[in-house]
Amino acid sequence: MTAKALDRTDLKILDVLQQDARITNQALGERVALSPSACLARVRALEAKGLIRGYHAHVAVDRIRSATVVLAQVTFKQHALEEFTEFDRRILAMPEVVEASRISGAHDYLLRVIVNDVHHWKDIARLLLGGDYGVEKIVSQFLMDEVKPFSGYPLVATSTDKRGE
């Protein structure tokens, strides 16, 4: 579905929900100028179309347990679909891998991994390198500080000439 299939009200609903998924239907309706019943119908339709994939709390995991976030760039020896598929299967089963994307460029995957410490990361890296997945190398960076944590996507394309002003 493209943005053209969505009207301004749908986009506003999505934008508000990205910022506050706990907003009441009543308050959401007020923010987007709809009655509560019309607003709920719109939200349900957006969910049914797969435009709202879920609702999540942004948990401060570092305040709950020892947590080190590793951003790992994974490179394969060869680009064989079977190896990618097997690697996908393996990382989907690893609770430490909290985000994974297949990317273009010098690396094949970008992983976000949460571990207890550097020793825990070394064990995971060895497992991935030693598995029969075709992984050639892993470049690791440790997250020091989230300057701008993810808070939602811009839903309307912006002009590039106005950035940074």
The 8 nearest C-alpha neighbors of each residue, nearest first, counted from 0:
[[1, 4, 2, 3, 48, 5, 50, 49],
 [0, 2, 3, 4, 5, 50, 6, 154],
 [1, 3, 5, 4, 0, 6, 155, 154],
 [4, 2, 1, 5, 6, 0, 7, 10],
 [3, 5, 2, 1, 0, 6, 9, 7],
 [6, 4, 2, 3, 9, 10, 7, 1],
 [5, 7, 9, 8, 10, 4, 3, 2],
 [8, 6, 10, 9, 11, 5, 12, 31],
 [7, 9, 11, 10, 6, 12, 31, 5],
 [10, 8, 12, 6, 11, 7, 5, 13],
 [11, 9, 7, 13, 8, 12, 14, 6],
 [10, 12, 14, 8, 13, 9, 7, 15],
 [13, 11, 9, 15, 10, 14, 16, 8],
 [14, 12, 10, 16, 11, 15, 17, 9],
 [13, 15, 11, 17, 12, 16, 10, 18],
 [14, 16, 18, 12, 17, 13, 11, 19],
 [15, 17, 20, 19, 13, 18, 14, 12],
 [18, 16, 14, 151, 15, 19, 13, 20],
 [17, 19, 15, 16, 20, 14, 150, 151],
 [20, 18, 16, 21, 22, 17, 15, 14],
 [19, 21, 16, 22, 17, 54, 18, 55],
 [22, 20, 19, 23, 16, 54, 24, 56],
 [23, 21, 20, 19, 27, 26, 24, 16],
 [24, 22, 26, 25, 27, 21, 28, 20],
 [23, 25, 27, 26, 35, 28, 22, 39],
 [24, 26, 28, 35, 23, 27, 29, 34],
 [27, 25, 29, 23, 28, 24, 30, 22],
 [28, 26, 24, 30, 29, 25, 23, 22],
 [27, 29, 33, 25, 35, 31, 38, 26],
 [28, 30, 32, 26, 27, 31, 33, 25],
 [31, 29, 27, 28, 32, 26, 33, 15],
 [30, 32, 28, 29, 33, 27, 8, 11],
 [31, 33, 29, 28, 30, 34, 8, 27],
 [34, 32, 28, 38, 31, 37, 29, 35],
 [33, 35, 37, 36, 28, 38, 32, 29],
 [36, 34, 38, 25, 28, 37, 24, 39],
 [35, 37, 39, 38, 34, 40, 33, 28],
 [38, 36, 40, 34, 39, 35, 33, 41],
 [37, 39, 35, 41, 28, 40, 36, 33],
 [40, 38, 42, 36, 41, 37, 35, 43],
 [39, 41, 37, 43, 38, 42, 44, 36],
 [42, 40, 44, 38, 39, 43, 45, 37],
 [41, 43, 39, 45, 44, 40, 46, 38],
 [42, 44, 46, 40, 45, 41, 47, 39],
 [43, 45, 47, 41, 46, 42, 40, 48],
 [46, 44, 42, 48, 50, 43, 47, 51],
 [45, 47, 51, 43, 49, 44, 48, 50],
 [48, 46, 44, 49, 45, 43, 50, 51],
 [49, 47, 45, 46, 50, 44, 51, 0],
 [50, 48, 46, 47, 51, 52, 45, 44],
 [51, 49, 45, 48, 46, 52, 47, 0],
 [50, 52, 46, 49, 53, 45, 13, 48],
 [53, 51, 49, 50, 46, 54, 45, 47],
 [54, 52, 51, 55, 46, 50, 49, 20],
 [53, 55, 20, 56, 52, 51, 21, 16],
 [56, 54, 57, 53, 20, 58, 21, 17],
 [55, 57, 58, 54, 20, 21, 59, 19],
 [58, 56, 55, 59, 60, 150, 149, 148],
 [57, 59, 60, 56, 61, 62, 55, 63],
 [60, 58, 61, 62, 57, 63, 64, 56],
 [61, 59, 63, 62, 58, 64, 66, 65],
 [60, 62, 66, 63, 59, 64, 65, 67],
 [63, 61, 60, 59, 64, 65, 66, 58],
 [64, 62, 60, 61, 59, 65, 66, 58],
 [65, 63, 61, 66, 62, 60, 115, 59],
 [64, 66, 115, 61, 67, 63, 116, 62],
 [65, 67, 115, 61, 114, 64, 113, 68],
 [66, 68, 114, 113, 116, 115, 69, 65],
 [67, 69, 113, 142, 112, 141, 114, 66],
 [68, 70, 141, 112, 140, 111, 142, 71],
 [71, 69, 111, 140, 110, 139, 141, 112],
 [70, 72, 139, 110, 138, 109, 69, 73],
 [73, 71, 109, 138, 137, 108, 106, 139],
 [72, 74, 137, 108, 106, 107, 136, 71],
 [73, 75, 106, 107, 136, 135, 134, 137],
 [74, 76, 134, 135, 77, 133, 78, 107],
 [77, 75, 135, 133, 134, 74, 78, 136],
 [78, 76, 75, 79, 133, 82, 134, 135],
 [77, 79, 80, 75, 76, 82, 83, 107],
 [78, 80, 82, 81, 77, 83, 133, 84],
 [79, 81, 83, 82, 84, 78, 85, 77],
 [80, 82, 84, 79, 83, 85, 86, 132],
 [83, 81, 132, 85, 84, 79, 80, 86],
 [82, 84, 86, 80, 81, 85, 87, 79],
 [85, 83, 87, 81, 82, 86, 80, 88],
 [84, 86, 88, 82, 87, 83, 81, 89],
 [85, 87, 89, 83, 88, 84, 132, 82],
 [88, 86, 84, 90, 85, 89, 83, 91],
 [89, 87, 85, 91, 86, 90, 84, 92],
 [88, 90, 86, 92, 87, 91, 85, 93],
 [89, 91, 93, 92, 87, 88, 86, 96],
 [90, 92, 88, 89, 93, 87, 96, 94],
 [91, 93, 90, 89, 94, 88, 96, 87],
 [94, 92, 90, 95, 91, 96, 89, 97],
 [95, 93, 96, 92, 97, 91, 90, 113],
 [94, 96, 113, 112, 93, 97, 114, 111],
 [97, 95, 112, 94, 93, 98, 111, 90],
 [96, 98, 112, 111, 95, 94, 113, 99],
 [99, 97, 111, 96, 110, 100, 112, 109],
 [100, 98, 110, 109, 111, 108, 101, 97],
 [101, 99, 109, 108, 102, 110, 98, 107],
 [100, 102, 108, 107, 109, 99, 103, 106],
 [101, 103, 107, 108, 100, 104, 109, 106],
 [104, 102, 107, 106, 105, 101, 108, 100],
 [105, 103, 106, 102, 107, 108, 74, 101],
 [104, 106, 103, 107, 74, 102, 72, 73],
 [107, 105, 74, 104, 73, 108, 72, 103],
 [106, 108, 74, 102, 101, 73, 103, 75],
 [109, 107, 101, 73, 102, 100, 72, 106],
 [108, 110, 72, 100, 71, 99, 73, 101],
 [111, 109, 99, 71, 70, 98, 112, 108],
 [112, 110, 70, 98, 97, 69, 96, 99],
 [111, 113, 96, 69, 95, 68, 97, 110],
 [114, 112, 68, 95, 67, 66, 69, 96],
 [113, 115, 67, 116, 66, 119, 120, 95],
 [116, 114, 66, 65, 67, 119, 113, 117],
 [115, 117, 119, 118, 114, 67, 120, 66],
 [116, 118, 120, 119, 121, 115, 114, 67],
 [119, 117, 121, 120, 116, 122, 115, 114],
 [118, 120, 122, 116, 117, 121, 114, 115],
 [121, 119, 117, 123, 118, 122, 114, 124],
 [120, 122, 118, 124, 123, 119, 125, 117],
 [123, 121, 125, 119, 120, 124, 126, 118],
 [124, 122, 126, 120, 125, 121, 127, 119],
 [123, 125, 121, 127, 126, 122, 128, 120],
 [126, 124, 128, 122, 123, 127, 129, 121],
 [125, 127, 123, 129, 124, 128, 130, 122],
 [128, 126, 124, 130, 125, 129, 123, 134],
 [129, 127, 125, 134, 126, 130, 124, 135],
 [130, 128, 126, 127, 125, 131, 134, 132],
 [131, 129, 127, 132, 128, 126, 133, 134],
 [130, 132, 133, 129, 134, 128, 82, 127],
 [133, 131, 82, 130, 134, 86, 85, 83],
 [132, 134, 75, 76, 131, 82, 135, 77],
 [135, 133, 75, 128, 132, 136, 74, 76],
 [134, 136, 75, 76, 74, 133, 128, 137],
 [137, 135, 74, 134, 73, 138, 128, 75],
 [136, 138, 73, 72, 139, 74, 71, 135],
 [137, 139, 72, 71, 73, 136, 140, 70],
 [140, 138, 71, 70, 137, 72, 69, 141],
 [139, 141, 70, 69, 71, 142, 138, 72],
 [140, 142, 69, 68, 143, 70, 139, 67],
 [143, 141, 68, 144, 69, 140, 70, 67],
 [142, 144, 141, 145, 68, 67, 140, 146],
 [145, 143, 142, 146, 147, 141, 148, 68],
 [146, 144, 147, 148, 143, 142, 149, 68],
 [145, 147, 144, 148, 143, 149, 142, 150],
 [148, 146, 145, 149, 150, 144, 151, 143],
 [149, 147, 145, 150, 146, 151, 144, 57],
 [148, 150, 151, 147, 152, 145, 57, 146],
 [151, 149, 148, 18, 17, 152, 147, 57],
 [152, 150, 17, 149, 153, 18, 14, 154],
 [151, 153, 154, 150, 17, 14, 149, 155],
 [154, 152, 155, 151, 156, 14, 157, 150],
 [155, 153, 152, 156, 10, 14, 2, 13],
 [154, 156, 153, 157, 2, 10, 152, 14],
 [157, 155, 154, 158, 153, 159, 2, 152],
 [158, 156, 155, 159, 153, 161, 162, 160],
 [157, 159, 160, 161, 156, 162, 155, 163],
 [160, 158, 161, 162, 157, 156, 163, 164],
 [159, 161, 158, 162, 163, 157, 164, 156],
 [162, 160, 159, 158, 164, 163, 157, 156],
 [163, 161, 164, 159, 160, 158, 157, 156],
 [162, 164, 161, 160, 159, 158, 157, 147],
 [163, 162, 161, 160, 159, 158, 157, 156]]
